[in-house]
Amino acid sequence: MTTTSSPKTAARSLAEFATALRYENIPAAARERARQCIIDTTGAALFGSRLPWSRIVAGHAQHCGGKGSSRVIGTALQVSPPAAALANGVCSHAFELDGLRKPSAGVHPGAILLPAALAVAEHQGAGGRDLLTAFVTGAEVMFRIGLAAKQTTESLGFHAPGVNGPYGSAIVAGKLLGLGSDQLTQALGIAGSLGGGLLAFAKAGNGAMVKRLHMGRAAEAGVVAALLARDGYEGPDSVLEGQYGYLESYARDGDASQFTKDLGTHFDIVHACLKRYACHITAHTPVQSLQELRAEHHFNGDEVAALTIFARHKVLSHHDIREPRDVAGAQYSVPFCAAIALYYDVNDPLAFSETALNDAKVRALALKLKVIEMGHDEKGGAWATRVVVELRDGRSFERFAEEFKGTPASPLSAEELQTKFMRMAGAHPRAAELHAQLAALENIADCRTLAISTTA
């Protein structure tokens, strides 16, 4: 009797790619972008480690993670790899400073992949070259999974990074654990049952602190999935494109061809985007435009008679929050961030703090400004905006923006990246030493020597 084998699933194809990829196969531009992302995310995590919601999760990691081999960044704690990945993922996303992909695919490579990579690299005593290779590998898988959903996950109410992130972190962890392709396939199958994260906070007007948790859970989930797969646990290999799998459950009109499109020939990590401001990515172009207009024409919010922001539909459906009740809600709100940009120096992350949240002038301006959907015939992608400012003295200014400093089309120089890193991580006693280590990451023989903790 003749038997026919089943077609190779997307998970198996991705696992085989991940197992085979070597540092030497990664183009120089992809390595450099990954290194920049790692530096930037580490700075964001060090800044985030000082915040109360990060400290709560660090305490949880200490309580549940026992005495382990993996450090919680910015602290003296050493816990189990899953617990460290959870805490460091929350730290990385703790103040909206971590990057993502442009155009967006609902992925946060730094805040999801780096915490998993650090946790397992320390557990294994792996070097910087192995960490960077695993990071790129996870990004190639996670970006493609995010693209396959075609931006529909969040329209259903799921926070996309919490749903697709576990796949990427499972690849990172599995790569550093030395799993074979069969085990990595199982890890992806397991990861599919560990994702989650709802956007309820965007409509509730409270509880936005939970958004920080989604990256931590995604990082933790991948580490758990890889460890379970190593020990023989199984998951469905059709988890991505199969019935009741990722696309069917979390997307509408998804494109399964994206899972493996140009796999191994085009390295998608070059599309990684570093944030400029401590706010949601949809607020970056209006904030930048307003900052530039203020500098050029010398005005502030008190002189603004009217402000209109023309933006894409998602800004109106998800980010038009006029009266946020907490910092995370304010950072998620495009009108509130725009109002902050007219009163504060937005290059300082603390411009988006409790001070601005409670500023009566900012709150009043956020309420009265207009947000209007851009016409379909207007140029620009999902993050493009056009702002129109009318001043009380009769002057009027308009600016369109699609790019900002940190996007692939307008990358940060090495000096600018270092300046941003030190702005975020300057309170860390070993910040300068750590930046130098990360800038030469491939020369680090053992990631346990990275100066990420508060101990000497």
N, C-alpha and C positions, 0 to 999 in steps of 0.2 A: 504494500500500500504506500502511495506517495503522500508525503505530508508537506505542507507549505508552512514556512516560518512566518511569524507575524512581522509586520513592518517594524523597523527600529523606531522606538519612541523618541520624542524630543529629549526627555530626561536622560535616556541612555546616550544619545548623541552628544549632549552637553557634558555628561560625565566622562565620556571618552576623550573629548577635547580637553577637559580640565586635567585629566590624568597625564596626557601627553605633553602639555605645554611646558616648555622650559624657559628659563630666564633669557637664554640666548636667542630664542625665537621671537621675543617681544621687541618690536621696533623701538628705537631710541626715543622717538617722540612720545610713544605710549608710556615708556618707563618714566620719562620726565614729568608727564602730566600726573601719573600716579604718585610720584614722589611729592609733587606740589600739593596734591590732595591730602596726602598723609601729613605733611607739615602743617597745612592749614587746619586740618581736623584736630590735630594734637593741640594746637593753640586754642581752638574753640573748646576742647574738652577741659583744658586747664582753667580757662575762664569759667566754664560751666561748673567745675567741681566745687567752686566757692559758694554756689547758690543753694538756697534751702531745700529745693526739691531734689537736687542731686545728693545732698547730704542725707536726706531721708532714705533714698534708694541705696546709698553706700552703707547706711546702717542696716538695711534689710540684707544686703549682700554679705555683710559681716555676720549677721545672725544666721543666715541660711547657708552661706558658702563655706563656713568652717575656716580652718587654717589651711590655705592652699598655696599654690605656686604662682598664681597670677595676681598682679597688682591692680588696685583701683587707683586710677590716675589722680595725681594731686593730693594723695593721702599716703599714710603709712600702712594701709591695709593690704594683706595678701589673702586671697580667697580662692575658691575653686574656679576653673575656667568659665563655666556658665555664669556664675555669679559676677565675675569680673566683667564679662561681656555685657551683662545687663547694666551694671553700674556705669561702665564707661560709655555705653551707648546713650544712656540718659545724659551723662555729662557732655557728650559731643553735641547733642541736640538741645542742650539745656537753655540756650539763649538765641536760637535761630541764627547761629553763625556758621553752621556747616553747609557745605555745598551740595550740588545735585547735578543733573544732566541738562544740557541745552542742545536741542529742544527737550522739554521735559518728558521723562518717561515714568514719573512717579517714583524715582529712586534717589536715595541719598547715599552715595558710595562711601563717603568718609564715616558718617555716624553709624552705619550698619557694618561695613566690612572691616574697618580698622579695629574696633573693639573686639571683634571675633578673632582677627589676626593677632593682635597683641596677646590676648588671653591664651591662645593655643601656642603661639610662638614661645611665650615664657614657659608654659607647661612642658614644652618639648625641648627647650634650650636651643631653638632655631635661630639662625642668623638673619640679618637684614635683607640679604638677597632673597632668601626663601620667603620672608614676609612680603616683600614687594611683588614677587612672582605670584604668590597666593592672592594678593590684593587685586592685581590685574586680572587674574583668572576669574575671581568672583565677580568683578565688575563686568567682564564680557558676558557672563551668564545672566547676571541680574539685570543689566541694561536691556538685553534682548527679551527677557521675560516681561519687563515693564513695557517695552514697546509693543509687544503682542496684544496688550490690553487696550491699546489705542485711546488712552486717556479717559476710559469710561468707568474705571473702578471708583473714582471719587464721586462721580455723578450718582452712584448707587449708595453713597454714604460710607464707603470704606476708605480709610487712609491708606493710600497706595503703598507707601514704603513698609507699612506694617504687614501687608499682604505678600508683596513680592520679595521683601528683604530677607526672609529666612532662607530662600533658595540661594541667594548670593553668599550669605554667611556660612551656609552649609558647605558650599564649595570651598570657601576660604579655609574653614576649619578642617575639612576633609583633606584638602591638599597638604596642609601642614602636618596632619596626622599620618600622611603617607597612604591613604586609602586607595585601593584599586578602583577601576571603573565600575565594577559590579557594586562595590560598597558605596561609591559615590551616587550611583543610581538609587540605591536604597535610601541614602541620606536625603536626596531630593524628594523622594516619595514621602518620607517622614516629615520633612520640612513643610510640605503642603498642608499638613494637619496642625501645624503650630503657629500659623500666621494669624493676624487679627489687627484690630484697631479701627474704631469708629470715629466719624467726624461729628458726633453729637455735640461736642463742645462748641463747634462753630455756630450752632443755632441756640444752644442753651443759654449762652451769655455767661456761663460760669464753668468751672472745672477744666479750663484749658491746660492746666498743669499736666493733665493726662497725655497730652500730645507728646511731651518729652519721653514718655514711657514707651511709645510705639517703636522708636529706634532701638532702645535698649532691649525690648522683647524680641525684636527681629534679630539682633545680634546674638542674644542668648539662645534663641530657638535653633539657629544654625549650628551652634556649638553642640547643643543637646542632640540634634539630629545626627551629626557626624559621629559623636561618641557612641550613640546607640547603634548606628550602622556598623561601626567598627566591631561592636560586640555581638553582631548577628541579628539585630532587629531589622524588620523589613517594612517597606512602604511600596505603594503601587507605582509602577514605572510609567503609567499613563497619566500621572498626576497633573501634567500641564495641559495636554490637549484632549484627554479622554473625557468620557461622560462623568459629570459631577466633579470634574477637575478644575484647575485654576481658571481657565478661560470661561468655562461654562458657568462657574459660580461667581466670579468676581468681575466679569467684563460683559459688554454687549457688542456684538459684531466684531469680535476679536480676530486677529490675523495670526494663525499658527505658524505661518511661514517665517515670521520674525524670530522665532525661537532659535533658528540655526542660520539665519541669513548672513552670508559673508563671514561665517564663523572661522576664525583662524587666518583670514585674509585681510579683514578690516578690524582694527582694534578700536572699539567704541569708547574706550577710556579717554580718548583725545577729546571727547565731547563733554568731559567733566567741567563743571562750572563752579568757581569759587565765589562766595557771596561777598558783597562789599559792605553791607549794612546788617545790623542785628534785627532783621525783620523778614517776613515771608517773602519769597522770591517775587511774587506778583506785585509787591510794593517797590521793588528796586528801581524800576525805570521812572515812575513818578517822583520818588524821593530824590533820585539823582537829578532829574530835570529841575525840580524846585530848588535844590541846593545850588545848582549852577546858576539859575536865574537870580537867586538872592545875591550870589557873589558878584554877578555881572552888573546888576541894577540897584544894589544896595537898598533892600527893603526887608521887612520881616512880617510876621503874621498880623501885627496890629494894623498894618497899612493895607491889608487885603480886603477888598470889598466883596469879591466873589472868586471862587475857585471851582473849575470844572475839570474832572478827570474823565477822559474817554478811554475805555478799556475793553477787553474781551469779556465774553459772557461769564466766564468762571469767576471773574472778580465780583460781578453783581450777584451771582448765585451763592458764592462761598465766602467772599472776603469783604462784603459791604457791611461791616459791623460798626455801628455808630457810637455805641456806649459800652465798650468793653469793661468788664469788672475786675480783670486781673491782667498782669503783664503779658502773659502768653496770648490772651485774647487781643490785646492791643497790638502785639507784633503780627498777628494774623490778619489784622484789619488794614486794608489799603487806605481808606479815608483817614483813619487815626494816624497811621505812619506818615501820610502826606502832611497832616497838620503838625506833627512833630518836626518835620523837615523845615517848616517855616518859623520855628522858634528855637531849635537846638542844633548843635553841631553833630550831625548824624554819623560822622566818621568815628565818633566815640560810641562804643557799644552801650555805654550807660545812658546815652540819650534816650534809649527805649526802656527806661526803668520806671520804678514807682513814681518818681518825681514827675515825669511826663504824664503818666497815667492819671495823676491827681491834679494836673495843671488845668485850671478852669478855662484858660484861654485856648489851650489845645482841644479840650473837650467841646467848647463852643464852636470852634472852627470845624471840627470833625462832623458835628451835627448839621451845619448849614451848607457845607460844600456839596457839589453835585457829582454823582458818578453816572455816566451815560455809556451805554454799549456802543462800541465802535461799529461803523458800517462795514459790511462784508467786502466792500470795494476798497477799504483802507488797507494800506500795506502793513506788513509786520506780522510776527507770529504771536504766540499765546501771551508773551510777556510785554508786548509792545503797548505803549500808552501815549496819549497826547494830552498835555495839560494846558489849560488856558487860565491865566491869572489876570484879574482886573484889580487895579489899585484904586484907592480912594481919591488920588490926585488925577485920575483919568487915564493914566498909562495902562497899557495892556500888553501882555507877553504870552507867547505860545511856543511850546516845544514838543517835538516828537522824539521818542527814544525807543530803541529796541535792544541795544547793547548797553552794557555797563562794565566798568573795570572788573575783570575777573572772569568774563565769558571767554570761550575759546577764540572769538574774533577780536577780543581786546584783553589779552592775558596780562596778569601781573608779572612784572619783572622780578628777578631774584631779590633785588633790593626792596621792592614794594611788598613782596611776600614776607620778607624778614621783618619789615616795619609793622605789617599787620600782625604777624605772629607775636612780636614783642608787645604790641598794644594789648593783645588778648592774654598773653601768658606772662607779662612782665612781673606780676606779683609772685610768680613761682620762683623760689630761690635759685633754681638751676636752669632757668629759661634759656639763657645764652648758650650754655653747654648743650642742652637738649637740641636746640636749633641746629647747632653745628653737627651733632650726631645724625640728625634726620637728613640734613643736606648731603651727607655722605653715607646714606643708609646702607648701601651695599657693602661697606667696609666694616659694618658692625658684625662681629663674629657670633655674638650671643645677645639676643634682645633683652635679656635680663639685666644688661648693663645700661640700657637706655635710661636717661635721667628723668623718668616720669613720676617718681614718687617724691615724697617730702623728706625721705631719709637720705643721708649722704652715702 
